[in-house]
Amino acid sequence: MADEGGVAAVDRALSILDALTDDKVSLADLSKRTDLYKSTVLRLLKSLEKFGYVLRTVDGSYRLGSKVLHLGALYQRHFRTSEIVPPVLERIGAELHEGASFYVCEEDKRVCLHRVETTRAVRDSIQVGDRLPLTVGAAGHVLRAFNGARGERFDEIRQRMFAASFGERDSETAAVAAPVLGPGNKLIGALSVSGPRYRIEAAGEARIVPVLFKHAKELTRTFGGNVDDPTLMGWNLARGGKARRSKATATAKSGARSAAAVDDAS
C-alpha cells in the first residue's frame, strides 16, 4: 500500500508540473487543472519547490523552477545535439529566412528539441519543448517514415528523402522536412523548415529542398551516418525545373489533404 501511495503522489506531482503552462498559475487554477484538492496541491508544491522544480512568486502564484531547465539541458545532452544542431539551424535560417527546427520522436509525439526563429515579423509559432502529433506536419511524416511506417506515402518519403506539408497542423503554415541519420543510418531526428504557408509555397521545393538536404547530410555525417548509401539516393537527385517543382508541390498538398481527411475520419 505504501508503494501505491508513493506512486500516486508522484503522479499527482507530475500532473502539477504539466499544469504549469503559463508564466504564473494560482493555487486555485492548479487545483482546477489537476482535479486535486487545494490542500493536496499545496502539499505537493512545497516538495516541488524544495527541489527547485517550482518557484513561488511574490504574489503567491507558481511557475516552473530552474531545475526543469536543468533537466531539459540534460535531455539535450543525452542526444548529444546541443552543440551540433543549433549552429546548423542558424545557417538554414540565414539561407532561407524561415524558422528551422529539429524534432525527435517521443512515443506518439514529435518533440521540438532545437529551434531557431526567423527574423521576419510574420512567422509560425514553434518553441523548444513543444510536443506535437506525429500524424500531421512534414517532420512528423519524416519521423514516421524512417521509423518504418508502412504505406505508399511513407515509401515515397523514404525514396525522396523529404516530406512537405501544407496547412495540416495550422491552415496558415507549411513545412518541409528531411531525416537526420546516425550509425547504421538509424533515425536520429528530423530537420524542418517552416513558416507562413504563402512564403513556403512561393519559395517552392527547388529553393528549400537543396538547402535542407545539404544540412541534413552534414548532420548525418556528423552523427556517423552514411550519406553515400545507395538506398538514400533521393538526397543526391537533382531537383529543378518549373514543371517538376509544381508537380511535386501539388503531390505534397494532395497528400496533406488526404492525411488530414484520414485523421479526421479516425
C-alpha positions in Angstrom: 0.0 0.0 0.0 2.9 2.4 0.8 4.3 1.8 -2.7 1.0 2.5 -4.3 0.6 5.7 -2.2 4.1 6.8 -3.3 3.3 6.2 -6.9 0.1 8.1 -6.6 1.9 11.1 -5.1 4.4 11.1 -7.9 1.6 11.0 -10.5 0.0 14.0 -8.8 3.2 15.9 -8.5 3.9 15.4 -12.2 0.4 16.4 -13.1 1.1 19.7 -11.3 4.2 20.3 -13.4 2.2 19.5 -16.5 -0.3 22.1 -15.5 2.2 24.9 -15.1 2.0 26.0 -18.7 1.7 29.8 -18.0 4.2 32.3 -16.5 2.1 32.4 -13.4 -0.6 30.0 -12.2 -2.6 30.4 -9.0 -3.2 27.6 -6.5 -6.9 27.7 -7.4 -6.1 27.3 -11.1 -3.7 24.4 -10.4 -6.4 22.7 -8.3 -8.9 23.0 -11.3 -6.4 21.9 -13.9 -5.3 18.8 -11.9 -8.6 18.0 -10.4 -6.9 17.8 -7.0 -7.9 19.4 -3.7 -6.1 22.6 -2.9 -4.6 21.1 0.3 -3.1 18.2 -1.8 -1.8 20.6 -4.4 -0.2 22.9 -1.8 1.5 19.9 0.0 3.0 18.7 -3.3 4.0 22.2 -4.3 6.1 22.6 -1.2 8.0 19.4 -2.1 8.5 20.5 -5.7 9.6 24.0 -4.5 12.1 22.4 -2.1 13.8 20.6 -5.0 13.7 23.6 -7.4 11.0 22.3 -9.8 8.6 25.0 -8.8 9.0 28.6 -7.8 6.5 30.6 -5.8 6.3 34.2 -6.9 5.8 37.3 -4.6 2.1 37.4 -5.4 1.6 33.8 -4.3 1.2 32.2 -7.7 3.5 29.5 -9.1 5.7 28.9 -12.1 8.3 26.3 -13.2 11.6 26.4 -11.4 15.2 26.3 -12.8 15.5 22.6 -12.1 13.2 21.9 -15.1 15.6 23.9 -17.3 18.4 21.8 -16.0 16.6 18.6 -16.9 15.9 20.0 -20.4 19.6 20.6 -20.8 20.4 17.1 -19.7 17.8 15.8 -22.1 19.5 17.7 -25.0 22.9 16.4 -23.8 21.7 12.9 -23.8 21.0 13.2 -27.5 24.4 15.0 -27.9 22.8 17.5 -30.2 23.0 20.7 -28.1 26.4 21.8 -29.5 25.9 20.4 -33.0 22.4 21.1 -34.2 21.7 24.8 -33.3 24.6 26.2 -35.5 23.2 24.2 -38.4 19.7 25.6 -37.8 21.2 29.1 -37.7 22.7 28.5 -41.2 19.5 27.2 -42.6 17.6 30.2 -41.2 20.2 32.6 -42.7 19.9 30.9 -46.2 16.1 30.5 -46.3 14.9 33.3 -44.0 12.5 31.0 -42.3 12.3 29.2 -38.9 14.3 26.0 -38.6 13.6 23.2 -36.1 15.0 19.8 -35.1 12.5 17.2 -33.9 12.9 13.8 -32.2 10.3 11.0 -31.6 8.9 10.5 -28.1 6.3 7.8 -28.0 3.4 9.1 -30.2 4.7 12.7 -30.3 7.4 14.7 -32.0 9.3 16.9 -29.7 11.0 20.1 -30.8 14.5 19.7 -29.4 16.0 22.8 -31.0 14.6 25.8 -32.8 15.9 28.9 -34.5 13.4 31.6 -35.3 13.3 33.7 -38.4 14.0 37.5 -38.1 10.8 38.2 -40.0 7.9 39.6 -38.2 5.4 37.1 -39.6 6.3 33.6 -38.5 4.9 30.3 -37.3 4.8 29.6 -33.6 7.1 26.8 -32.6 9.1 26.6 -29.3 11.7 24.3 -27.9 10.0 21.6 -25.9 6.7 21.7 -27.9 5.1 18.2 -28.2 3.2 17.9 -31.5 1.4 15.0 -33.1 3.4 12.6 -35.4 0.4 12.3 -37.7 0.4 15.8 -39.0 3.3 18.1 -40.3 6.3 17.3 -42.5 8.6 16.5 -39.6 6.0 14.0 -38.2 5.7 12.3 -41.6 9.5 12.0 -41.9 9.9 10.6 -38.4 7.2 8.0 -39.1 8.6 7.1 -42.5 12.1 6.5 -41.2 10.8 4.6 -38.2 9.4 2.0 -40.5 5.8 3.2 -41.1 4.2 1.3 -44.0 2.2 2.7 -46.9 2.6 4.3 -50.3 3.1 7.8 -48.8 5.9 6.7 -46.5 7.5 4.7 -49.2 7.6 7.9 -51.3 9.1 9.9 -48.4 11.8 7.3 -48.0 12.5 7.4 -51.7 12.5 11.2 -52.0 14.2 11.8 -48.6 11.8 14.6 -47.6 8.2 15.4 -46.9 6.2 18.6 -47.3 3.0 19.6 -45.5 0.6 22.5 -46.2 -1.9 23.6 -43.7 -2.0 20.3 -41.8 -1.4 21.4 -38.2 -2.4 25.0 -38.9 -4.1 26.1 -42.0 -1.8 29.1 -42.4 1.5 27.4 -42.1 3.6 24.9 -44.1 6.8 23.0 -43.7 9.4 20.8 -45.5 11.4 18.3 -43.5 14.2 15.8 -44.1 15.7 13.0 -41.9 19.0 13.1 -40.0 20.5 9.7 -39.6 23.2 8.2 -37.3 25.3 5.0 -37.2 23.8 2.2 -39.4 21.6 5.0 -40.9 19.2 4.7 -38.0 17.0 7.7 -37.5 18.2 10.5 -35.2 15.6 13.1 -35.9 14.0 15.4 -38.5 15.3 18.7 -39.8 12.4 21.1 -40.7 11.9 24.4 -42.3 8.6 26.0 -41.6 6.8 29.3 -41.9 3.7 31.0 -43.3 2.1 28.9 -46.0 2.2 31.6 -48.7 6.0 32.0 -48.3 6.8 28.3 -48.3 4.7 27.8 -51.4 6.3 30.8 -53.1 9.9 29.6 -52.3 9.0 26.1 -53.6 10.7 22.8 -53.5 13.5 23.8 -55.8 14.7 26.5 -53.3 14.1 24.8 -50.0 14.9 21.1 -50.6 18.6 21.5 -51.7 19.3 23.7 -48.6 17.6 21.2 -46.4 19.4 18.3 -48.0 22.8 20.0 -47.6 22.4 20.4 -43.9 20.7 17.1 -43.2 23.6 15.3 -44.9 26.0 17.4 -42.9 24.4 16.4 -39.6 24.1 12.8 -40.8 27.9 12.7 -41.4 28.5 14.3 -38.0 26.3 11.7 -36.2 28.0 8.8 -38.0 25.6 8.1 -40.8 26.5 7.1 -44.4 25.1 9.7 -46.9 26.6 7.6 -49.7 24.4 4.7 -49.0 22.7 3.9 -52.4 19.3 3.5 -50.6 19.4 7.2 -49.8 19.7 8.2 -53.5 16.9 10.8 -53.1 19.5 13.0 -51.3 21.6 13.1 -54.5 18.9 13.5 -57.2 19.0 16.9 -59.0 15.9 19.0 -58.3 14.9 21.7 -60.7 12.7 22.7 -63.4 9.4 24.5 -63.0 7.2 21.7 -64.2 8.8 19.2 -61.8 8.6 21.7 -59.0 4.9 22.3 -59.5 4.1 18.7 -59.7 6.0 17.8 -56.5 4.3 20.6 -54.6 0.8 19.5 -55.9 1.6 15.9 -54.8 2.6 17.1 -51.3 -0.5 19.2 -51.0 -2.7 16.4 -52.1 -1.0 14.0 -49.6 -1.5 16.6 -46.9 -5.3 16.8 -47.6 -5.6 13.0 -47.7 -3.8 12.6 -44.5 -5.9 15.2 -42.8 -9.1 13.5 -44.1 -7.9 10.1 -42.7 -7.1 11.6 -39.4 -10.4 13.4 -39.1 -12.3 10.2 -40.1 -10.4 8.3 -37.4 
